[in-house]
Amino acid sequence: MSTQINTAFVNQFRANFDMLVQQMDSRLLNAVEQESLTGEFGFRDQLGAVLPQQRTARHGDTPFTEIPHARRRFFTTEWEVGEIIDKQDTERMLTSPQSQYVQAFAASFARQRDKTILDAFFADASTGKTGQTTVSFPAGQQIAVDFVETGSATNSSLTLGKLRRAVELLGDVGAEDAEMYIAVTRREVSAMLRTLEYNSADFVEARPLQNAGFGAPLPKFMGLNWIVLPNRVTAPDGTTLLTMFNLDGSNHRRIPVWSKKGMLFAQTAGTEMNAAPDPTKSFNTRLHGRASFGATRLEEVRVVEIKCSTSVF
């Protein structure tokens, strides 16, 4: 039984449970490919590009144009949460916290889905016939923290120059054949709003990121769909429970820019929630939630990493 349940007693706090500030939905799920998995591992077969050969002779031999094949392996991880509601506690409240607990469980799975996708952007991927070959994220798809288009290199957060370079890398390989996305925190949005070029007359009417992170739908900016995520999951006392975005070895935030066809999210089943009396716990109500999902990068050239400073704009 959670030792924190007494914070809901009616003689101390209000009768109904208010959900703490937290992300209640998965914001990245619709920005990646999705697939169901029924076995231990799944495989996504891929065909590479071929080029036609020029015909130079009449009645020549039929050319043999071998089509390159690739295979990307994916798997899922089991996740679960649980809590017990003691009958003695509910008798001292004006309402049972069961439905609110279930909402909190659902929110935890939504956040974990986003975290799983964020981790997969730059993690090693498995390829080959049985997934035995490891593919690391290539340095050529990374934009350095001190990248500038002209002038002296200097560390920065998100800049228009970095965005232009990211879109250029995706465009060079034809990744614009699918929706393109960028996932950021409020800090990267703030860095953009501070950019003199962004605030010039060219953008003064659109200001596409002005309401980013406040629930307003965002128009595309530079061909990218913008997804703003909270970076920290916190306890009531402010303690950080989970950091969503990863940092590199120099504490620079790793911001993903990607084509929807470049990432895959897989799950074996939807989120399952159960509530039932537990005979091993004096028949108090046992709440349990479970889900199984995972993610992987499908094509390295469809994902770009922008390194952003967390200490300077």
N, C-alpha and C positions, 0 to 999 in steps of 0.2 A: 504494500500500500504506500502510495506517495506520502511522504512526511509533510508535503506542502499543502495537503488538502485542507488543513485547518484554516488556511487563509480565506476560505470561502464560507466559513461559519457565519451565520446571520448576525451574531452578536459582535462581529468585527467588521464585516464588509457587506456590501449590497447583496441582495438575494440572488440575482441572476449573474451568471458568468459572462464576462466580456472577453472576447478573444483578444489576446495580446497582439500588438502590432507585428504582423508577419505576412509573408508572401503566401497567398492562398491558391495561386494557380501556377501551372507550368507554362512559362513564357517562351520556351525554346522548342517545345514539342512540334508545333506546326511549321517550324522553320527548317526541319530536317526530314529526310526520307524515313518512313516507318515500315516495320515488318514484324510479323508474328513468328515466334520460334516455338517449335514443338519438341525439339530434341535438345541434347546437351550443347551442341554447336550448330550454327547455321553458316551458310556460305552464299555470298553474292558473286555470281560469275560476271565477268566483265570482258568486253571485246575492245581491242585497241584500234587505232586508226590505220588505214592502208592508203597507198597512193597508186593510181593507175600507171601503167607502163605505156610509153609511146609505141605505137605500132610502126615499124620501119620497113617491113617487107611483105609482099603479097604471099599468101598461103604459108605464112610463118607458123611456128609452133605456138600452141595455146600457152599463154603465160601461166605460171603458178604463183598466185599472190597469196602468201600465207597470212592469215589474220591472226594477230597476236591475242592470246587469251590470258586473262588474269583472274585471280580468285581472292576474295577478301573474307576472312573468317570473323564471325561475331558470336558472342555468347551473352548470357544474362547472369545477374547476381541476385541472390535472394535478399530481400529487405523485410524487416518486420518491426512492429512496435506493440507494446502491451501495457495495460494498467488494470488495477483492481479498484472497484468502488465498494467500500465497506458499508454495509447496511446501517451500522451505527452512525456513520458520518452523514448519510443521506437523511436520516431521521432528524438530524440537527440543522438541516438546511430547509429552505423553502422550495427548492427545486433540485432535481438530480442533475449532475454535470455530465451525464452520459452522452447526450447529443453534442455538447461542446467538445468533449474529449474526442469523439469521432471526427469532428471537424478539424481538430488539431492534428490528428493522425493523418487525415487526408492532405492537409497542408504540408506535413512533413514529407510525404511521398512526392508531392508536386515539387518541392524544393530539391529533393534528392534526384529527381529526374533531370532537372536543370543542371545540377552539379555534375551528374554523370555525363551529360552531353558536354559541358564545359571541360571536364577532365579529358574527354576523348579527342578533342580538337588537336592536341599536341602530344598525346600519349603514343607509345609504340603501337603499331597496327600489325596484324598477322595476315600474311598472304601465302600463296603457294597452294598446291593440290590439297594438302591437309592442314594448311595454316601454319606450317612449320617455319616459315621465314618471317623474321621481324623487320618491319620497316619503320625507321625513325622519322620524325618530322624533319624535312630538309631545311638546311640553313638558307637555301635560295628562296624560300617562301617566308622568310622572316624580315621584318623591317626594323632596323636598329633603333634603340631609344634616342640616339643622337642624330637620326636621319634628318637632313635638310636638302631641299632641292638646289639651293645655291648658298654660298657663303660658308662660314665655319660651322662644323658639326657641333651641336650642343644638345644636351639632354632636354627632353620635353615630354609633356603628356601627349594627348591626341592633337594633331595638327592637320590642316588641310593638305599640306604636302604629303604627310604619311597616308592620308586617305586617298589622294590621287595615285600614289604609288601602289597601294593595295588594289584599287580598282584596275589599274594598268596591268598588274600581274594576273588578275583573274581574266581580264579581257584578252590578254595575249594568247590564252589557251582556249578561248571560246566558252569560258565558264558563265558567260552572260546568257546562255541558253536556258537558264533557270533563274528563279528569284535569288537575289543576293542579299545577304544580311550582315549586320554587325551587332555584336553584343557589348554593351558598355555599362559602366556605373555612372552615378551622377557626377563623379569627379571628371570623367572624360567629357561629359556634356558641358560642365562648367568651363573646362579648358577651351572647348570650341566657342562658347559664348564670349570668352575673353579675347578671342583672336580678332585682331584688327581687320583682317581680310574678310572674315565671316561677317563682321558688323559693317562692312562697306555698303555702298549704295546697291551693289549687285544682289545683296541678300536682304536689304532693309525691309522689303515687303513680305517676302516669304517667311523668313526667320523660322525654318522648319523644326528647329530643336528647342524653340523657346519654351514649350510646355512639356518637354521630355520628362518622364518620370512622375507626372502628375495625373495620370489616367487618361489624358487626351490622346486620341489616335494621331500618330505622326506621319506626315507625308514623307515620301522618299527624299533622300538627300544624297546627291552624287551617285544615284542609281542604287542606293542601299536602303533596305528596310532596317530601321533602328529599333533595337530591343534594349530597353533600360532595365537593369536588374539591381536589386539591393545586393550589396557585397557582403553583408554580415548578417548572420542569424544570432540573436542575442537572448540571454536569459533576462528575467525581470530586473536583476541587479546590474545589467549592462555587460556582463561577461560574454565574450564572443564564443559561441558554440560551434559555429561553422563559418568559414570564409569561402565564398562562392568562386571568385576568380583566383587563378593560380598566379604565383610570382616566379620569376626566374631566379637564378642564383644571386643576382644583384638587387633583388627586391623590386624589379620592374614588373608592372602588371602586364599579363599576356592577354591582349585583346584579340579575339578572333573575328575575321572577316571571311565569309564563305558563300559558296553557291549551295543551294539546297541539295543538289545532287551529290555533293561532296561528303555528306554526313548521313549516318544511319542510326536510328534508334529502334531497338527491338525489345519486345516483351513477350513473355510466355502466357500471361493472362493479365486481366485488369486487376486493379486494386481490390482486395477482398477484406471486408470488415465483418467481424463477428462479435456478438455479445451474448454471454450465457453464464448461468450459475456455475461456479467452480467448486466441486465437492471437496477438493483438497484445501480450500481456503474458506471453510465454514459457509459454503454456498453463497459467498459474496459474488457480485457480478464481475466476471472477467471480460475485459475488452481486449481484442486482438486484431491487428491489421497486418496484412502481408502483401507483397508485390514482388515480381521478378522482372528485371529489365536491365538493359545494358546499351552501350553505344560504341561506335567505332568510326574512324575516318575511312571513307571509301576511296577517295583520290587525293593525293597530296597536292596536286596542282589546283584543286578547287578550294583550298583553304590557305589563308594568309594570316600570319601573326604580326600584329603591331605591338611593339614593346613600348609601354608608356610609363613614364616616371611617376611615382607616387609622392614625390617630395617637391617637385617643381612643376609649374605649368609650362 
